[in-house]
Amino acid sequence: MEKQLQITASRGSEQCSLHSEDSIPLPLTLKGLKCDKYKTGVIDGPACNSLCVTETLYFGKCLSTKPSNQMYLGIWDNLPGVVKCQMEQALHLDFGTELEPRKEIVLFDKPTRGTTVQKFKEMVYSLFKAKLGDQGNLSELVNLILTVADGDKDGQVSLGEAKSTWALLQLNEFLLMVILQDKEHTPKLMGFCGDLYVMESVEYTSLYGISLPWVIELFIPSGFRRSMDQLFTPSWPRKAKIAIGLLEFVEDVFHGPYGNFLMCDTSAKNLGYNDKYDLKMVDMRKIVPETNLKELIKDRHCESDLDCVYGTDCRTSCDQSTMKCTSEVIQPNLAKACQLLKDYLLRGAPSEIREELEKQLYSCIALKVTANQMEMEHSLILNNLKTLLWKKISYTNDS
């Protein structure tokens, strides 16, 4: 007889509470909702005991301003981290603002009591097939997820652990952290409790190393902000090392072990780095599986190409004969990364490589998904850029 998932639980739904970015909140409502569900066996996870029993998981400064974007600095057993909760709505609700009203998402309703481990594996497999496409190695990923789901490492997955894992697997960032858990530029997952999860903190949470309170940001002209950003960048060799990290991350998500992921918001605020100037991703919510995005955007009604955009950077085209969006994204991740890095790297670049660097960056920005031999060009340009940068900084103290 197949082993049963252990704990009985009731259905529940909730949204995380909202706090001002500049406050030092103690989100008692958020904590109370999680702990009530933990104590009744609805949810479980390695962070639940610290949050609700020993109280060694602390919330600090709130870093978000929207109910769908809950993020706090935190400390867990004396280790700094970032606490996130219910970070994204279902992907199909993210296209535009007029499609349909926001829907309350019911959390922790699956799997149900009596579900076997084998049935839960089949549920996860079907979810991955829909999100990632028919990859040949999805069973390996399912087994990896079950290892993560077993938060207390007792060799069993309780119903609370399964419900928590299922809720978290709806979030692209969580899935990507699991897939890329051994990669250098992906923040490490420290633990979870229900749909709340803790990831490692990053010392510098902007590509430019400067962040301001959101109230001040509202009143700074964009042109002045760009000039101010440039004043606070690290030295050029350190910028080159950070840039190499971004190029390596692009490699990680480009036709990785479980398919291609698309970077749909490559703004500087989503990238950070540590005290060794190694790039670390800060926010991966808008990095989505290509298969998933194609299914959701194809055949969507459009008047122009402007209607066929997800995030800020994933663009398809509008077929004027059918007035439907096509499914093929126009720019690969590498082109978008190079657009972000162009001014960052050319400012202060050593004179002996500036011309070649500029040439490589513009060739990179011109990459199109539909180009003949795109994958070969992609690999060639990426390797040339990394080689050029490494050659210049290999013997410097900053590297």
QUIHU-V834564 format. One record per backbone hydrogen bond with DSSP energy under -0.5 kcal/mol. NH is the residue of the N-H (numbers start at 1). CO is the residue of the C=O. Records with the same first field share a line. If there is no record, write none. Layout:
# QUIHU-V834564
NH->CO ; CO
This chain:
# QUIHU-V834564
5->115
12->107
14->105
23->20
25->23
27->25
28->26
31->27
32->28
33->29
34->30
35->31
36->32
37->33
38->34
39->35
40->36
41->38
42->37
43->37
44->160
47->192
48->45 ; 192
49->45
51->47
52->48
53->49
54->49
55->49
56->50
57->50
58->56 ; 75
60->73
62->23
63->71
64->71
69->66
70->85
71->69
72->83
73->61
74->81
75->58
76->79
77->56 ; 75
79->76
81->74
82->199
83->72
84->197
85->70
86->195
93->90
94->91
96->94
107->12 ; 105
115->112
117->3
120->116
121->117
122->118
123->119
124->120
125->121
126->122
127->123
128->124
129->125
130->126
131->127
132->128
133->128 ; 129
135->133
138->135
140->137
141->137
142->138
143->139
144->140
145->141
146->142
147->143
148->144
149->145
150->146
151->149
153->150
158->156
162->158
163->159
164->160
165->161
166->162
167->163
168->164
169->165
170->167
171->168
172->170
175->171
176->172
177->173
178->174
179->175
180->176
181->178
183->180
186->183
187->185
190->188 ; 198
191->198
193->196
194->44
196->193
197->84
198->191
199->82
200->188
201->80
204->273
205->203
207->268
209->206
216->213
217->213
218->214
219->216
220->217
221->219
225->221
226->222
227->223
228->224
229->225
230->226
231->227
232->228 ; 229
233->230
239->235
240->236
241->237
242->238
243->239
244->240
245->241
246->242
247->243
248->244
249->245
250->246
251->247
252->248
253->249
254->250
255->253
256->259
259->256
261->253
262->288
264->262 ; 286
270->267
271->268
272->280
273->204
274->278
277->274
279->277
280->272
281->185
282->270
283->270
287->284
288->262 ; 286
290->260
292->131
293->289
294->290
295->291
296->292
297->293
298->294
299->325
300->297
302->323
307->304
308->305
310->314
312->264
313->264
314->264 ; 310
315->313
316->308
319->317 ; 324
320->318
322->319
323->319
324->319
325->300
326->317
329->327
330->315
336->332
337->333
338->334
339->335
340->336
341->337
342->338
344->340
345->341
346->342
347->343
348->346
349->346
353->350
354->350
355->351
357->353
358->354
359->355
360->356
361->357
362->358
363->359
364->360
365->361
366->362
367->364
369->330
371->368
374->371
377->373
378->374
379->375
380->376
381->377
382->378
383->379
384->380
385->381
386->382
387->383
388->384
389->385
390->386
391->387
392->388
393->389
394->390
396->393
399->396
